[in-house]
Amino acid sequence: MKSILLVHGAWHGSWCWDFVEKALNNEGVDTHSLNLPFTGVKDDIASVSHALDGIDNQVILLGHSYGGIVISSAAEAKRNVEQLIYLSAILLEPGESMQLDGSKIQIDVDENLISEVKKGSAISAFYADVDPNLAEASTELLRPFPIVAGAKGIGEAWREKHSTYIVCRRDEAIPPKLQYAMAKKADKVIEWECGHSPFLSKPELVIDFLLDLVSTTD
């Protein structure tokens, strides 16, 4: 029996996995998510590491967007992590930085380097292909995020664990060109015709992918 742990990206929370997590649990798949504390990347990594320690089964660990940085470190030396899934995620060498050239994300940053996404930008960058009512509701759930947390890569669990990168070809947050470049580090690359948030726009894509993954790895 495999378990799944879902890790959200910057500004988001575990709420973004609600459709996926409910469907998987209804299918009998032990599925977990968590809220990253957003008090610094080390704290985010520690929270995922702690969650992994609480799961007895082998784990498929999925990180979305900024969550890619987190899982690359949290999964290091974790024997129960079977494989890593990077969903339109940041996949960098330790210390490597990136530029989001072409991204539609627009933020306001305060003196403490805490960022908030501008509402109109959130819809165009994250939820362009999401139902308008759901997109609007989702913007109300976004949280402040310490912008320095996602500045550089930390950890390289992808070197020791099997990894799959899912490119979202209509992404307006992390441009597909950048995703393809990062995906070269992964063992396998999959392409989906969707925007940055398939767990909201096309949750069946995520659900079916993970159900298939669990069934083929048992």
C-alpha positions, -999 to 999 in steps of 0.1 A, spaced: 0 0 0 14 34 -10 5 67 5 5 101 -12 17 134 4 7 166 -15 27 198 -9 13 231 -21 32 261 -36 38 297 -25 9 318 -13 -14 287 -13 -25 262 14 -36 226 17 -71 238 6 -59 237 -30 -58 199 -29 -93 194 -15 -108 180 -47 -79 157 -53 -74 145 -17 -111 137 -13 -113 118 -45 -82 97 -37 -93 90 -2 -127 79 -15 -108 54 -38 -90 40 -7 -57 58 -13 -41 70 19 -36 107 9 -23 136 30 -17 173 26 -4 200 50 -2 238 53 34 250 50 41 275 78 57 301 54 80 312 82 111 304 61 121 276 37 138 256 65 106 256 85 86 245 54 111 217 48 109 206 84 71 205 83 72 181 53 99 160 69 78 157 100 47 147 80 68 120 62 80 106 95 43 101 105 35 79 74 44 42 77 39 33 41 60 41 11 52 76 -1 47 93 -34 57 129 -26 42 155 -49 53 192 -48 36 220 -68 54 252 -78 75 263 -47 67 230 -32 93 215 -55 121 233 -36 106 219 -3 103 183 -14 138 182 -29 152 188 6 126 171 28 129 138 10 166 135 14 176 103 33 139 95 38 137 57 31 99 58 29 99 82 -1 95 61 -32 94 88 -57 90 125 -63 65 143 -85 72 178 -96 40 195 -108 49 227 -126 74 229 -98 107 246 -90 135 220 -95 169 235 -90 204 225 -81 213 235 -45 222 272 -46 209 276 -81 185 305 -86 161 313 -114 143 342 -131 106 340 -137 109 359 -170 75 360 -187 55 351 -156 22 370 -150 27 369 -112 26 404 -98 33 409 -61 35 436 -34 65 432 -10 67 449 24 98 460 43 102 425 58 102 409 23 68 393 28 49 392 -4 13 392 -14 0 385 -49 -21 412 -65 -57 398 -70 -59 404 -107 -25 389 -112 -35 358 -92 -63 350 -115 -43 355 -147 -12 337 -134 -26 309 -113 -63 304 -124 -66 314 -160 -83 281 -169 -102 277 -137 -140 282 -134 -144 320 -127 -163 315 -95 -138 290 -81 -109 312 -93 -124 342 -75 -129 322 -43 -94 309 -45 -78 343 -45 -94 350 -11 -75 320 4 -40 331 -7 -16 338 21 15 361 25 47 344 15 83 353 24 98 360 -10 133 350 -1 122 314 6 119 305 -30 150 323 -42 174 293 -45 173 256 -47 179 235 -15 184 198 -15 188 173 -42 166 143 -33 158 140 -70 193 125 -75 185 95 -53 148 91 -58 129 84 -90 114 117 -102 87 128 -127 82 163 -139 48 174 -151 50 204 -175 18 225 -176 19 238 -211 -5 267 -206 11 279 -174 12 317 -169 30 315 -135 60 294 -143 65 297 -181 67 263 -199 101 271 -213 115 273 -178 96 242 -168 112 222 -196 147 234 -186 141 223 -150 125 190 -161 158 179 -176 168 169 -141 139 145 -137 139 108 -148 106 112 -167 87 142 -182 49 144 -188 31 172 -205 -4 184 -196 -25 210 -216 -34 231 -186 -26 262 -166 -7 264 -133 -34 249 -111 -47 216 -126 -59 205 -92 -86 232 -96 -90 234 -134 -87 197 -143 -86 178 -110 -93 145 -129 -59 148 -145 -42 148 -112 -65 122 -97 -62 97 -126 -24 102 -128 -20 94 -91 -44 65 -91 -25 50 -120 8 56 -102 -4 39 -70 -17 9 -89 14 4 -110 38 8 -81 21 -15 -57 
